[in-house]
Amino acid sequence: MSWLEELFGVRKPVIGMLHLAALPGDPEFDPQTGMAAVVDRAARDLSALIAGGVDAILVSNEYSRPYLTKTERVTAAAMGRVIGELRRGITVPLGVNVLWDAEASLDLAAAVDAAFVREIFTGVYASDFGLWDTNVGRTSRHRARLGIPGVRLLFNVVPEGAAYLASRDLARLTRSTVFNALPDALCVSGLTAGAPTDEAQLQVVKDEAGGVPVFANTGVTAENAAAALAIADGAVIGTAFKRDGRFENEVDEQRVRDLMLVVRSLREAGDAP
């Protein structure tokens, strides 16, 4: 049994995104409604995701735009408050992502007993946020120092809003990432949140990843789930679960139910003799 099935309890798990509203220090944070409003919206979205049947929850500060590659301390602290208030209602495996700061994500994971982290752990990029550098060796040692070696690391190998600076193609990049950086899983993304994952890129990463699981990280919908999950080992879904399929809207429980029904049908078809 793969670690995916051990952790999530199903084949082809769907990780539902819990996008937090802008936090203290973010340009769009509303000091009039404060953290209480952030917690209230997160609680409603979490309820819809859980009731709709997702296999895991991934909490991220998705509305902290424009993102930092080294976050301010208040960001992880605010996320810890939200998760602390909601933790008892999270009845599926929990992941966290402090965009885009790998060490802060691990700090948060340690504080809230998260099972996995999704991040940009390796590579150097020209991005919408400037020159974006990483240090996977330091990050991996940080995980060890925190005493959380069991927290799974989901590496985004096709980051949103960024281009890898090295001249290697995606196949070579995938092989070297698997060998050198020891990822627990690889995530393949479209250009932005909600943008479809390129199936050709997804296939390249899957072909070169060996035994490392691969997730379709953006743009999976009820309409394209069959194609994406025919290649990928799982999916991370946020925008498609929201009212009218729009990034800025709240989670729509019926849309979650409808998409998860498609995924369960795919699983059952795959299990049939």
C-alpha positions as CSV (number, residue, x, y, z in Angstrom):
1,M,0.0,0.0,0.0
2,S,1.3,3.5,-0.9
3,W,1.7,6.2,1.6
4,L,-1.2,8.0,-0.2
5,E,-3.6,5.2,0.6
6,E,-2.3,4.9,4.2
7,L,-2.8,8.6,4.9
8,F,-5.9,9.4,2.9
9,G,-7.6,6.0,3.0
10,V,-8.5,6.0,-0.7
11,R,-7.0,5.8,-4.2
12,K,-6.8,9.0,-6.2
13,P,-7.3,11.3,-3.1
14,V,-8.8,14.7,-3.6
15,I,-7.3,17.4,-1.3
16,G,-9.8,20.3,-0.9
17,M,-8.3,23.8,-0.6
18,L,-9.4,26.0,2.3
19,H,-8.4,29.4,1.1
20,L,-8.1,31.9,3.9
21,A,-9.1,35.5,3.5
22,A,-6.5,38.2,3.6
23,L,-4.6,38.2,6.9
24,P,-3.1,40.9,9.1
25,G,-0.3,42.6,7.2
26,D,-1.8,41.7,3.8
27,P,-2.8,44.6,1.5
28,E,-6.4,43.4,1.4
29,F,-6.9,42.6,5.1
30,D,-9.9,44.4,6.5
31,P,-9.0,45.8,10.0
32,Q,-12.7,46.7,10.6
33,T,-13.9,43.1,10.5
34,G,-10.6,41.7,11.7
35,M,-9.6,38.1,12.3
36,A,-13.1,37.2,13.4
37,A,-14.3,37.5,9.8
38,V,-11.4,35.4,8.5
39,V,-12.3,32.7,11.0
40,D,-16.0,32.8,10.2
41,R,-15.5,32.5,6.4
42,A,-13.0,29.7,6.9
43,A,-15.4,27.8,9.2
44,R,-18.2,28.0,6.5
45,D,-15.9,26.9,3.8
46,L,-14.5,24.1,5.9
47,S,-18.0,22.8,6.7
48,A,-18.9,22.8,3.0
49,L,-15.7,20.9,2.1
50,I,-16.1,18.3,4.8
51,A,-19.9,17.8,4.1
52,G,-19.1,17.5,0.4
53,G,-16.8,14.6,1.0
54,V,-13.2,15.7,0.3
55,D,-10.5,13.3,1.4
56,A,-8.2,16.0,3.0
57,I,-8.0,19.7,3.7
58,L,-5.1,22.0,2.6
59,V,-5.2,25.4,4.4
60,S,-3.4,28.2,2.5
61,N,-3.2,32.0,2.7
62,E,-4.4,32.2,-0.9
63,Y,-5.7,35.8,-0.6
64,S,-2.3,37.1,0.7
65,R,-1.6,38.6,-2.7
66,P,0.9,39.7,-3.8
67,Y,2.7,36.8,-2.3
68,L,6.0,36.9,-0.5
69,T,8.8,34.3,-0.8
70,K,9.8,35.0,2.7
71,T,6.7,35.7,4.7
72,E,6.2,38.0,7.7
73,R,5.9,36.2,11.1
74,V,2.3,37.4,11.5
75,T,1.1,35.3,8.6
76,A,1.9,31.9,10.0
77,A,0.7,33.2,13.4
78,A,-2.6,34.2,12.0
79,M,-3.0,31.0,10.1
80,G,-2.3,29.1,13.3
81,R,-5.1,30.9,15.1
82,V,-7.6,30.1,12.4
83,I,-6.6,26.4,12.3
84,G,-6.6,26.3,16.1
85,E,-10.2,27.5,16.2
86,L,-11.3,25.1,13.5
87,R,-9.1,22.0,14.3
88,R,-11.8,19.9,15.9
89,G,-13.9,20.2,12.8
90,I,-11.1,18.9,10.5
91,T,-12.0,15.2,10.4
92,V,-9.7,14.3,7.5
93,P,-5.9,14.7,7.1
94,L,-4.7,18.3,7.3
95,G,-2.1,20.0,5.2
96,V,-0.8,23.5,5.3
97,N,0.8,25.9,2.8
98,V,2.2,29.4,3.8
99,L,2.6,30.9,0.4
100,W,5.4,30.9,-0.6
101,D,7.7,30.1,2.4
102,A,8.8,26.5,2.9
103,E,10.2,26.9,6.4
104,A,7.2,28.9,7.6
105,S,5.0,26.2,6.2
106,L,6.9,23.6,8.2
107,D,6.7,25.7,11.3
108,L,2.9,25.9,11.0
109,A,2.7,22.2,10.3
110,A,4.6,21.5,13.5
111,A,2.3,23.8,15.5
112,V,-1.1,22.3,14.2
113,D,-0.1,18.7,13.8
114,A,-0.5,18.8,10.0
115,A,0.1,15.6,8.0
116,F,1.5,17.2,4.9
117,V,2.9,20.5,3.4
118,R,2.6,21.7,-0.2
119,E,5.3,24.2,-1.2
120,I,7.9,25.3,-3.7
121,F,10.8,23.4,-2.1
122,T,13.4,23.4,-4.9
123,G,14.6,25.4,-7.9
124,V,15.3,29.0,-8.9
125,Y,12.7,30.9,-10.8
126,A,11.9,34.2,-12.6
127,S,8.5,34.9,-11.1
128,D,5.8,37.5,-10.7
129,F,7.3,38.0,-7.2
130,G,10.8,38.7,-8.4
131,L,13.8,36.3,-8.5
132,W,12.7,33.3,-6.5
133,D,15.3,31.1,-4.9
134,T,14.9,28.0,-2.6
135,N,17.1,25.9,-0.5
136,V,15.7,22.4,-0.2
137,G,18.7,21.1,1.8
138,R,18.1,23.7,4.5
139,T,14.3,23.1,4.4
140,S,14.7,19.4,4.8
141,R,17.0,19.9,7.8
142,H,14.5,22.3,9.3
143,R,11.9,19.6,9.2
144,A,14.3,17.3,11.0
145,R,15.1,20.0,13.7
146,L,11.4,20.5,14.3
147,G,11.0,16.8,15.0
148,I,8.3,16.2,12.3
149,P,10.0,13.7,9.9
150,G,6.6,12.1,9.2
151,V,5.1,15.3,7.6
152,R,4.9,14.6,3.9
153,L,6.4,17.1,1.5
154,L,4.4,17.8,-1.7
155,F,6.7,19.6,-4.2
156,N,5.2,21.9,-6.8
157,V,7.5,21.2,-9.8
158,V,5.6,23.6,-12.2
159,P,5.1,26.7,-9.9
160,E,2.2,29.1,-10.7
161,G,3.4,32.4,-12.0
162,A,7.0,31.4,-12.4
163,A,9.5,30.0,-14.9
164,Y,12.4,27.7,-14.0
165,L,15.7,29.4,-14.8
166,A,17.7,26.3,-15.6
167,S,17.7,25.1,-19.2
168,R,16.7,21.5,-18.4
169,D,13.4,20.2,-19.8
170,L,10.6,19.0,-17.5
171,A,11.5,15.4,-17.8
172,R,15.1,16.0,-16.7
173,L,13.9,18.4,-14.0
174,T,11.5,15.7,-12.6
175,R,14.2,13.0,-12.5
176,S,16.7,15.2,-10.8
177,T,14.2,16.5,-8.3
178,V,13.2,13.0,-7.4
179,F,16.8,11.9,-7.0
180,N,18.3,14.9,-5.3
181,A,15.4,16.4,-3.2
182,L,13.6,13.3,-2.0
183,P,10.0,14.6,-2.5
184,D,7.0,12.6,-1.1
185,A,4.9,13.8,-4.0
186,L,5.0,16.1,-7.0
187,C,2.4,18.7,-7.9
188,V,1.9,20.0,-11.5
189,S,0.1,23.3,-11.8
190,G,-1.4,25.6,-14.4
191,L,-0.5,29.3,-14.7
192,T,-2.6,30.4,-11.7
193,A,-5.1,29.0,-9.2
194,G,-8.0,27.5,-11.1
195,A,-6.1,27.3,-14.4
196,P,-6.2,23.8,-15.9
197,T,-3.1,21.6,-15.4
198,D,-1.6,20.9,-18.8
199,E,-2.1,17.2,-19.4
200,A,1.0,16.8,-21.5
201,Q,3.1,18.2,-18.6
202,L,1.3,16.0,-16.2
203,Q,2.1,13.0,-18.2
204,V,5.8,13.9,-18.5
205,V,6.1,14.3,-14.7
206,K,4.2,11.0,-14.1
207,D,6.4,9.1,-16.6
208,E,9.6,10.4,-15.0
209,A,8.6,10.3,-11.3
210,G,9.2,6.6,-10.7
211,G,7.3,5.6,-7.6
212,V,6.7,9.2,-6.4
213,P,3.0,10.1,-6.5
214,V,1.9,13.0,-8.8
215,F,-0.9,15.4,-8.1
216,A,-2.8,17.6,-10.6
217,N,-2.5,20.8,-8.6
218,T,-4.9,23.3,-10.3
219,G,-7.9,23.4,-12.6
220,V,-9.4,20.0,-12.0
221,T,-13.2,20.2,-12.6
222,A,-16.1,17.7,-12.9
223,E,-15.7,17.9,-16.7
224,N,-11.9,17.1,-16.8
225,A,-11.5,15.0,-13.7
226,A,-11.5,11.7,-15.6
227,A,-8.7,12.9,-17.9
228,A,-6.6,14.3,-15.1
229,L,-7.0,11.4,-12.8
230,A,-6.3,8.9,-15.6
231,I,-2.7,10.3,-15.3
232,A,-2.4,11.7,-11.8
233,D,-2.4,9.9,-8.5
234,G,-4.6,12.6,-6.9
235,A,-5.8,16.1,-7.2
236,V,-5.7,19.4,-5.3
237,I,-8.9,21.3,-5.9
238,G,-9.9,24.8,-4.8
239,T,-11.6,27.0,-7.4
240,A,-13.9,24.3,-8.9
241,F,-15.5,23.8,-5.5
242,K,-16.5,27.5,-5.2
243,R,-19.7,29.2,-6.2
244,D,-19.9,29.6,-10.0
245,G,-16.3,28.1,-10.2
246,R,-14.8,31.5,-9.4
247,F,-11.7,31.9,-7.3
248,E,-13.0,34.8,-5.2
249,N,-16.2,33.1,-4.1
250,E,-17.1,30.9,-1.1
251,V,-17.1,27.1,-1.3
252,D,-20.3,25.7,-2.6
253,E,-21.2,22.4,-0.9
254,Q,-23.2,21.1,-3.8
255,R,-20.3,21.7,-6.2
256,V,-18.1,19.7,-3.9
257,R,-20.6,16.9,-3.7
258,D,-21.0,16.8,-7.5
259,L,-17.3,16.7,-8.2
260,M,-16.6,14.2,-5.5
261,L,-19.4,12.0,-7.0
262,V,-17.5,12.0,-10.3
263,V,-14.2,11.1,-8.5
264,R,-15.9,8.2,-6.6
265,S,-17.3,6.9,-9.8
266,L,-13.8,6.9,-11.3
267,R,-12.4,5.0,-8.3
268,E,-15.2,2.4,-8.6
269,A,-14.6,2.0,-12.3
270,G,-10.9,1.5,-11.6
271,D,-11.6,-1.1,-8.9
272,A,-14.0,-3.1,-11.2
273,P,-12.6,-6.5,-12.4
